Amino acid sequence: MTGTELLAGASPSVQALAVIGVVLLEAIALYVGYGAVEEAVGPAVLDRLAKAR
């Protein structure tokens, strides 16, 4: 699922480090992605919410 199945012959420690690395990369990608979305859409949403009051 995470690509670590390609390390079938590797030791459990190497597999664990690979999983940690994949999770860390996913977290960074989500952080950057959500930050970009918030930067692009946030002001419009806040303006619309302010006008609704």
C-alpha positions as CSV (number, residue, x, y, z in Angstrom):
1,M,0.0,0.0,0.0
2,T,2.7,2.5,0.9
3,G,5.3,1.1,-1.5
4,T,7.2,-0.5,1.4
5,E,6.1,-4.0,0.1
6,L,8.9,-3.6,-2.4
7,L,11.3,-4.0,0.5
8,A,10.2,-7.6,1.2
9,G,13.7,-8.8,1.8
10,A,14.7,-5.9,3.9
11,S,15.0,-6.1,7.7
12,P,12.1,-5.0,9.8
13,S,14.1,-1.9,10.9
14,V,14.5,-0.8,7.3
15,Q,10.9,-1.4,6.6
16,A,9.9,0.6,9.7
17,L,12.1,3.5,8.6
18,A,10.6,3.4,5.2
19,V,7.1,3.6,6.6
20,I,8.1,6.5,8.8
21,G,9.6,8.2,5.8
22,V,6.5,7.7,3.6
23,V,4.2,9.0,6.4
24,L,6.5,12.1,6.9
25,L,6.4,12.8,3.1
26,E,2.6,12.5,3.1
27,A,2.3,14.8,6.1
28,I,4.5,17.4,4.4
29,A,2.5,17.2,1.1
30,L,-0.8,17.6,3.0
31,Y,0.5,20.6,5.0
32,V,1.7,22.3,1.8
33,G,-1.4,21.4,-0.1
34,Y,-3.9,22.6,2.5
35,G,-1.8,25.7,3.0
36,A,-2.0,26.5,-0.6
37,V,-5.8,25.9,-0.7
38,E,-6.3,28.1,2.4
39,E,-4.2,30.8,0.9
40,A,-6.2,30.8,-2.4
41,V,-9.7,30.3,-1.0
42,G,-9.5,31.7,2.6
43,P,-9.9,35.5,1.8
44,A,-12.9,34.9,-0.3
45,V,-14.6,32.7,2.3
46,L,-13.8,35.2,5.1
47,D,-15.2,38.1,3.0
48,R,-18.4,36.2,2.2
49,L,-18.8,35.3,5.9
50,A,-18.3,39.0,6.9
51,K,-20.9,40.1,4.4
52,A,-23.4,37.5,5.7
53,R,-23.6,39.2,9.1
